[in-house]
């Protein structure tokens, strides 16, 4: 069985010890390492390349917010689960906006809660078959300069972040960085681990979740601000992603 690598980061020894005792192997995961603070976690992730990171929010050296942002910048497909206290909910909302996929309350979470969060995170990871390059892509890539490829993807990501509320599509993003749509789409998947359309969908949902918790906009206004032109579609995909309606999400997390 291919086990998903997990890294844990927390400055509290009892929390790390509790996580260490979780039955990782039995559930298809591998505890690939543990860190005492964010900087150590960042360096550890560079070495072991986990699919999931379980991290505290308040830590020395580098907090969980900065760690989440740095990890998602380097590896957008990596999934982050937060460990938090009730009083840190403002930080949770910020981390969710940065791309974290969920959180657990330190004082009350059970092993089943951790397992549910891990399974949800694992579902969001790209399938292994998405990594190999197809022959057409290899042929196209050989004609492109080796340098600047990652820069072009970063430019595309910045363009998408800036225009996420607008009608961003693969063609416009490809044109922005001077690549053909077909080549850009293949390159984007290779660099991020997900398709362009899936990435945009996730970012719009993350934006919507943030606005639901941090604004007084009506739900249909949140949908529009996050780039969803069809309100019914927005509520459907939001429920699929978070397991509750936008109104329920705001009631629980806002």
Secondary structure, DSSP 8 states (H G I E B T S, - for coil): ---EEEEEE-S-HHHHHHHHTS-TGGGTEEEEEEESSHHHHHHHHHHH--SEEEEESS-SSS-HHHHHHHHHHH-TT-EEEEEE-GGGHHHHHHHHHHT--EEEETTT--HHHHHHHHHHHHHHS--GGGTS--HHHHHHHHTS-STTHHHHHHHHHHHHHHTTTS---HHHHHHHHT--HHHHHHHHHHHHSS-HHHHHHHHHHHHHHHHHHH----HHHHHHHTT-S-HHHHHHHHHHHHSS-HHHHHHHH-
